[in-house]
Every structure is written in C-alpha cells, then in structure tokens.
Amino acid sequence: MALGAKRSNVLRMILFEGLAVIMTGVLIGLFLSVVGTRLMDSLLYGVSTTDPLTFISVAALLTIVSLLACYVPARRATRVDPMVALRYE
C-alpha cells in the first residue's frame, strides 16, 4: 500500500496466495486419504471407503475454514497505515 496499491488489491493478493497453499494441501490430503482408505477399510462401518460426499464435504469445510484463517489477518493488514509500518521497519 505504501507503493500505491489499493486495500482491495492487497486483500485479494493475500487471499489468492493463501488459496494456492490451501488447494495444494487439500489436493495432497485427498490423494493421501484415498490411498489410506485401503488400510482403514475394515474400520469403516456404514460408509464406503471412497464416499464422494464425505471427501467433498471435508475438503470444502477445510477450505472455508482456511480461507477464513487467511482473511482475518489480511483484513487487519489492510487497515494498517503504511507510514506506521514503514517506520516500524
């Protein structure tokens, strides 16, 4: 913001960078969970090991919570006066 960026641009940049990390983690987690279901097949009752509703709902919940975890500090960062932040450095 000290170089002329708008608050909305800074917020969007932080959220998109966070979303890239989130999606990488969700995709790796989905892959590992599909692989891990073969080991846990005998422990699951009433749910198939590759239940798409379970995988989609857990991935969506984790994505929403992670985006919220990125949004709160990003929103706080956009409210900081750039001159105060530059003086602090």
N, C-alpha and C positions, 0 to 999 in steps of 0.2 A: 504494500500500500504506500510505502514511502517513495516508491518509484512511479506511482501513478495508477496502480491497479485499483479497480473498484472493489468494494467489500464483497459484492456478489461473485466477482471473479475469483477472489481468494477463497471464499467458501466453496465454490464449485471445484476449484483445483484440489483442495484438501479432500473433499468428498470423493472425487474421481480417483485420486491416488489411494485413498483408503479402500474404495471399491475394488480396485485392481488386486490389492493384497487379500481382501475378503474373498473374492471369487477364486483366486488361486488356492486359498486354504479350503474353501468349500469343495472345489473340484478334486483336490488331493484327498480330502476326507471322504468324499463319496466313493472314490476309487478304492481306498483302503477299507471302507466299510463293506463294499460289495465283496472284496476279497476275504475279509474277516468273517462274513456270514457263513462261509463254508465251515469254519471252525466252531461256530456257535449254533449250528443247525439243530443240534439235539437239545439246546437250552430254550429255544423259542417255541411257545405254545400259542396257538390261535392266530399267528401272523406268519405269513410266508417269509422266507429269508430275503427275498427281493421284492418286498411290498413297495410299490412305487409311491403310494400315498404317504407312507412313513418317511421315505427318503426325501420326497419333495417338501413335506411339512417341516421336517427338521432342518433342511437346508434353508428354507425360506425364513424360519424363525431365527436361525443363527445369522443370516444375512441382515435381517431387520435390526436385531439387537446390536450387531457390529456396526451398522451404519449409524445407529443412534449413538454408539460409543465414539464414533468419529465426529458426529455432528456437534455434540456438546462442546468439546474443546475448540473445534473450528469456529463455532459461533462466538465463543469467548475471544478467540484470536482476532476476529474481525472488529471487535469493539475496542481493542487497544489502540491508543493514539500512537501513530508511527513515530513521532518525535520522542515520546517517552521510551519506546522500545529501542530506538537508536541510541539514546543517551545511556540506557542501561548497558548496552554492549560496550 
